[in-house]
Amino acid sequence: MKFSALSPEEEQAPEEVKDSLKVVVVQKREAVTSFLKGSFNADVEAFNYNLIDGSNFKGKLEFDNNIMGIRGEVDAFRGRLQVDGQTYFEDEPRLEVS
């Protein structure tokens, strides 16, 4: 599942094309995540979310109506962090952590 709306190649397209592509990606993502309800134990070797590079995530992903709860531990920012947050799958996905 794509978290960002467009790939680097798609970002090079003219503005009106990019807008259309973003709408399609958001609609697909919302259609999929709206049907998810439940949780998964996750062990993720490496990931990138915007400017955050992380590795060795161990925890739980909980889905409910276009919201993904994220709870666990991850290596990032040169240390080991406890993560407790939510990703909202909307027009532009956003992550809120506490």
Backbone as JSON Lines, residues from 0, in Angstrom:
{"i":0,"aa":"M","n":[0.85,-1.17,0.0],"ca":[0.0,0.0,0.0],"c":[0.9,1.23,0.0]}
{"i":1,"aa":"K","n":[0.62,2.16,-0.88],"ca":[1.4,3.38,-0.96],"c":[0.96,4.35,0.13]}
{"i":2,"aa":"F","n":[1.93,4.89,0.89],"ca":[1.61,5.91,1.87],"c":[1.67,7.29,1.27]}
{"i":3,"aa":"S","n":[2.61,7.5,0.36],"ca":[2.68,8.8,-0.3],"c":[1.78,8.76,-1.53]}
{"i":4,"aa":"A","n":[1.28,9.91,-1.92],"ca":[0.31,9.97,-3.01],"c":[0.95,9.66,-4.36]}
{"i":5,"aa":"L","n":[2.14,10.17,-4.62],"ca":[2.73,10.0,-5.93],"c":[4.17,9.53,-5.84]}
{"i":6,"aa":"S","n":[4.59,8.79,-6.87],"ca":[5.98,8.36,-6.97],"c":[6.83,9.55,-7.44]}
{"i":7,"aa":"P","n":[8.14,9.48,-7.3],"ca":[8.99,10.57,-7.8],"c":[8.78,10.84,-9.3]}
{"i":8,"aa":"E","n":[8.55,9.8,-10.08],"ca":[8.31,9.99,-11.52],"c":[6.99,10.72,-11.76]}
{"i":9,"aa":"E","n":[5.94,10.35,-10.99],"ca":[4.65,11.0,-11.15],"c":[4.69,12.46,-10.72]}
{"i":10,"aa":"E","n":[5.57,12.79,-9.77],"ca":[5.7,14.17,-9.3],"c":[6.21,15.1,-10.41]}
{"i":11,"aa":"Q","n":[6.85,14.54,-11.43],"ca":[7.38,15.34,-12.54],"c":[6.32,15.71,-13.57]}
{"i":12,"aa":"A","n":[5.14,15.13,-13.47],"ca":[4.07,15.38,-14.44],"c":[3.51,16.8,-14.28]}
{"i":13,"aa":"P","n":[2.82,17.3,-15.31],"ca":[2.16,18.61,-15.19],"c":[1.17,18.62,-14.03]}
{"i":14,"aa":"E","n":[0.91,19.8,-13.48],"ca":[0.08,19.93,-12.27],"c":[-1.3,19.29,-12.4]}
{"i":15,"aa":"E","n":[-1.97,19.48,-13.54],"ca":[-3.31,18.92,-13.69],"c":[-3.28,17.39,-13.72]}
{"i":16,"aa":"V","n":[-2.22,16.81,-14.24],"ca":[-2.07,15.35,-14.25],"c":[-1.79,14.86,-12.83]}
{"i":17,"aa":"K","n":[-0.93,15.57,-12.11],"ca":[-0.62,15.18,-10.73],"c":[-1.88,15.21,-9.86]}
{"i":18,"aa":"D","n":[-2.71,16.23,-10.02],"ca":[-3.94,16.31,-9.24],"c":[-4.84,15.1,-9.49]}
{"i":19,"aa":"S","n":[-4.98,14.71,-10.74],"ca":[-5.81,13.55,-11.09],"c":[-5.23,12.27,-10.51]}
{"i":20,"aa":"L","n":[-3.91,12.13,-10.6],"ca":[-3.26,10.94,-10.06],"c":[-3.44,10.85,-8.55]}
{"i":21,"aa":"K","n":[-3.32,11.98,-7.85],"ca":[-3.48,11.99,-6.39],"c":[-4.88,11.55,-5.99]}
{"i":22,"aa":"V","n":[-5.89,12.01,-6.71],"ca":[-7.27,11.64,-6.4],"c":[-7.45,10.13,-6.52]}
{"i":23,"aa":"V","n":[-6.92,9.55,-7.58],"ca":[-7.05,8.1,-7.8],"c":[-6.35,7.32,-6.69]}
{"i":24,"aa":"V","n":[-5.14,7.72,-6.32],"ca":[-4.39,7.02,-5.28],"c":[-5.12,7.1,-3.95]}
{"i":25,"aa":"V","n":[-5.6,8.28,-3.59],"ca":[-6.31,8.47,-2.32],"c":[-7.58,7.63,-2.28]}
{"i":26,"aa":"Q","n":[-8.33,7.62,-3.37],"ca":[-9.57,6.84,-3.41],"c":[-9.29,5.36,-3.24]}
{"i":27,"aa":"K","n":[-8.25,4.84,-3.89],"ca":[-7.89,3.42,-3.75],"c":[-7.47,3.11,-2.31]}
{"i":28,"aa":"R","n":[-6.63,3.97,-1.75],"ca":[-6.14,3.74,-0.39],"c":[-7.29,3.77,0.61]}
{"i":29,"aa":"E","n":[-8.19,4.73,0.49],"ca":[-9.32,4.83,1.41],"c":[-10.28,3.65,1.25]}
{"i":30,"aa":"A","n":[-10.45,3.17,0.02],"ca":[-11.33,2.01,-0.21],"c":[-10.78,0.78,0.5]}
{"i":31,"aa":"V","n":[-9.47,0.58,0.43],"ca":[-8.86,-0.59,1.07],"c":[-8.89,-0.46,2.59]}
{"i":32,"aa":"T","n":[-8.43,0.69,3.11],"ca":[-8.31,0.82,4.56],"c":[-9.66,0.94,5.26]}
{"i":33,"aa":"S","n":[-10.71,1.34,4.55],"ca":[-12.02,1.45,5.19],"c":[-12.59,0.08,5.56]}
{"i":34,"aa":"F","n":[-12.12,-0.98,4.89],"ca":[-12.62,-2.33,5.16],"c":[-11.78,-3.08,6.19]}
{"i":35,"aa":"L","n":[-10.63,-2.53,6.57],"ca":[-9.76,-3.22,7.5],"c":[-10.19,-2.96,8.94]}
{"i":36,"aa":"K","n":[-10.32,-4.03,9.7],"ca":[-10.59,-3.92,11.13],"c":[-9.91,-5.11,11.79]}
{"i":37,"aa":"G","n":[-8.92,-4.81,12.59],"ca":[-8.18,-5.87,13.25],"c":[-6.74,-5.46,13.47]}
{"i":38,"aa":"S","n":[-5.93,-6.4,13.93],"ca":[-4.54,-6.06,14.23],"c":[-3.59,-7.11,13.68]}
{"i":39,"aa":"F","n":[-2.35,-6.67,13.49],"ca":[-1.28,-7.51,12.99],"c":[-0.06,-7.3,13.88]}
{"i":40,"aa":"N","n":[0.61,-8.38,14.23],"ca":[1.92,-8.24,14.84],"c":[2.89,-7.97,13.7]}
{"i":41,"aa":"A","n":[3.76,-6.99,13.89],"ca":[4.65,-6.58,12.81],"c":[6.11,-6.66,13.25]}
{"i":42,"aa":"D","n":[6.95,-7.12,12.33],"ca":[8.39,-7.15,12.49],"c":[8.96,-6.62,11.17]}
{"i":43,"aa":"V","n":[9.29,-5.32,11.15],"ca":[9.69,-4.65,9.91],"c":[11.19,-4.35,9.96]}
{"i":44,"aa":"E","n":[11.91,-4.86,8.96],"ca":[13.36,-4.68,8.92],"c":[13.76,-3.23,8.7]}
{"i":45,"aa":"A","n":[13.12,-2.54,7.74],"ca":[13.47,-1.15,7.44],"c":[12.28,-0.46,6.8]}
{"i":46,"aa":"F","n":[12.16,0.85,7.01],"ca":[11.08,1.62,6.38],"c":[11.5,3.07,6.25]}
{"i":47,"aa":"N","n":[10.76,3.8,5.42],"ca":[10.95,5.23,5.26],"c":[9.58,5.86,5.22]}
{"i":48,"aa":"Y","n":[9.36,6.86,6.04],"ca":[8.1,7.61,6.05],"c":[8.49,9.09,5.99]}
{"i":49,"aa":"N","n":[8.33,9.69,4.82],"ca":[8.77,11.07,4.58],"c":[10.24,11.2,4.94]}
{"i":50,"aa":"L","n":[10.6,11.95,5.95],"ca":[12.01,12.16,6.3],"c":[12.5,11.21,7.39]}
{"i":51,"aa":"I","n":[11.67,10.25,7.8],"ca":[12.03,9.34,8.88],"c":[12.51,8.02,8.28]}
{"i":52,"aa":"D","n":[13.75,7.67,8.57],"ca":[14.29,6.36,8.22],"c":[14.35,5.54,9.49]}
{"i":53,"aa":"G","n":[13.71,4.39,9.48],"ca":[13.7,3.55,10.67],"c":[14.05,2.12,10.33]}
{"i":54,"aa":"S","n":[14.38,1.35,11.37],"ca":[14.68,-0.07,11.16],"c":[14.31,-0.83,12.42]}
{"i":55,"aa":"N","n":[14.21,-2.13,12.26],"ca":[13.95,-3.05,13.37],"c":[12.7,-2.7,14.17]}
{"i":56,"aa":"F","n":[11.6,-2.38,13.45],"ca":[10.33,-2.13,14.14],"c":[9.74,-3.45,14.59]}
{"i":57,"aa":"K","n":[9.38,-3.51,15.85],"ca":[8.68,-4.67,16.4],"c":[7.5,-4.13,17.18]}
{"i":58,"aa":"G","n":[6.3,-4.56,16.8],"ca":[5.13,-4.07,17.49],"c":[3.85,-4.54,16.85]}
{"i":59,"aa":"K","n":[2.83,-3.7,16.95],"ca":[1.5,-4.06,16.49],"c":[0.93,-2.94,15.63]}
{"i":60,"aa":"L","n":[0.26,-3.33,14.54],"ca":[-0.48,-2.41,13.69],"c":[-1.95,-2.75,13.85]}
{"i":61,"aa":"E","n":[-2.75,-1.75,14.23],"ca":[-4.18,-1.97,14.45],"c":[-4.99,-1.11,13.49]}
{"i":62,"aa":"F","n":[-5.84,-1.73,12.69],"ca":[-6.63,-1.02,11.68],"c":[-8.08,-0.9,12.11]}
{"i":63,"aa":"D","n":[-8.65,0.3,11.9],"ca":[-10.06,0.52,12.16],"c":[-10.52,1.76,11.4]}
{"i":64,"aa":"N","n":[-11.31,1.56,10.34],"ca":[-11.96,2.64,9.6],"c":[-11.0,3.76,9.18]}
{"i":65,"aa":"N","n":[-10.06,3.45,8.31],"ca":[-9.1,4.41,7.74],"c":[-8.09,4.95,8.75]}
{"i":66,"aa":"I","n":[-7.94,4.29,9.88],"ca":[-6.94,4.68,10.87],"c":[-6.1,3.45,11.2]}
{"i":67,"aa":"M","n":[-4.77,3.63,11.22],"ca":[-3.87,2.55,11.6],"c":[-3.13,2.97,12.87]}
{"i":68,"aa":"G","n":[-3.4,2.26,13.96],"ca":[-2.66,2.47,15.2],"c":[-1.32,1.77,15.1]}
{"i":69,"aa":"I","n":[-0.27,2.43,15.58],"ca":[1.09,1.9,15.53],"c":[1.65,1.9,16.94]}
{"i":70,"aa":"R","n":[1.98,0.72,17.45],"ca":[2.54,0.62,18.79],"c":[3.71,-0.36,18.76]}
{"i":71,"aa":"G","n":[4.83,0.07,19.28],"ca":[5.99,-0.8,19.31],"c":[7.27,-0.04,19.53]}
{"i":72,"aa":"E","n":[8.37,-0.67,19.15],"ca":[9.7,-0.08,19.28],"c":[10.38,-0.08,17.93]}
{"i":73,"aa":"V","n":[11.22,0.94,17.7],"ca":[11.9,1.09,16.42],"c":[13.25,1.76,16.62]}
{"i":74,"aa":"D","n":[14.21,1.42,15.78],"ca":[15.48,2.12,15.75],"c":[15.34,3.28,14.77]}
{"i":75,"aa":"A","n":[15.54,4.52,15.26],"ca":[15.47,5.71,14.41],"c":[16.16,6.86,15.15]}
{"i":76,"aa":"F","n":[16.59,7.84,14.41],"ca":[17.23,9.03,15.0],"c":[18.38,8.65,15.93]}
{"i":77,"aa":"R","n":[19.13,7.63,15.52],"ca":[20.31,7.16,16.27],"c":[19.99,6.63,17.66]}
{"i":78,"aa":"G","n":[18.81,6.06,17.84],"ca":[18.44,5.48,19.12],"c":[17.28,4.52,18.97]}
{"i":79,"aa":"R","n":[16.87,3.93,20.08],"ca":[15.72,3.02,20.11],"c":[14.55,3.79,20.7]}
{"i":80,"aa":"L","n":[13.42,3.85,19.96],"ca":[12.28,4.65,20.37],"c":[11.06,3.8,20.61]}
{"i":81,"aa":"Q","n":[10.25,4.21,21.57],"ca":[8.93,3.64,21.82],"c":[7.96,4.43,20.94]}
{"i":82,"aa":"V","n":[7.14,3.76,20.13],"ca":[6.2,4.44,19.25],"c":[4.77,4.11,19.69]}
{"i":83,"aa":"D","n":[3.95,5.14,19.78],"ca":[2.53,4.99,20.07],"c":[1.82,6.09,19.3]}
{"i":84,"aa":"G","n":[1.25,5.74,18.16],"ca":[0.64,6.77,17.33],"c":[-0.41,6.21,16.4]}
{"i":85,"aa":"Q","n":[-0.93,7.11,15.56],"ca":[-1.96,6.73,14.59],"c":[-1.66,7.38,13.25]}
{"i":86,"aa":"T","n":[-1.85,6.6,12.19],"ca":[-1.79,7.13,10.84],"c":[-3.21,7.22,10.32]}
{"i":87,"aa":"Y","n":[-3.55,8.38,9.79],"ca":[-4.89,8.62,9.25],"c":[-4.78,8.6,7.73]}
{"i":88,"aa":"F","n":[-5.51,7.69,7.09],"ca":[-5.5,7.57,5.64],"c":[-6.58,8.49,5.08]}
{"i":89,"aa":"E","n":[-6.18,9.71,4.76],"ca":[-7.08,10.73,4.26],"c":[-6.48,11.28,2.98]}
{"i":90,"aa":"D","n":[-6.92,12.5,2.57],"ca":[-6.38,13.11,1.35],"c":[-4.86,13.08,1.34]}
{"i":91,"aa":"E","n":[-4.25,13.49,2.42],"ca":[-2.82,13.37,2.61],"c":[-2.64,12.6,3.91]}
{"i":92,"aa":"P","n":[-2.07,11.38,3.86],"ca":[-1.91,10.62,5.09],"c":[-1.12,11.44,6.11]}
{"i":93,"aa":"R","n":[-1.5,11.32,7.37],"ca":[-0.78,12.02,8.42],"c":[-0.57,11.06,9.58]}
{"i":94,"aa":"L","n":[0.51,11.28,10.29],"ca":[0.89,10.45,11.42],"c":[0.89,11.33,12.67]}
{"i":95,"aa":"E","n":[0.23,10.88,13.72],"ca":[0.25,11.55,15.01],"c":[0.82,10.59,16.03]}
{"i":96,"aa":"V","n":[1.84,11.03,16.77],"ca":[2.45,10.16,17.79],"c":[2.46,10.88,19.12]}
{"i":97,"aa":"S","n":[2.48,10.06,20.17],"ca":[2.56,10.65,21.52],"c":[3.8,10.18,22.21]}
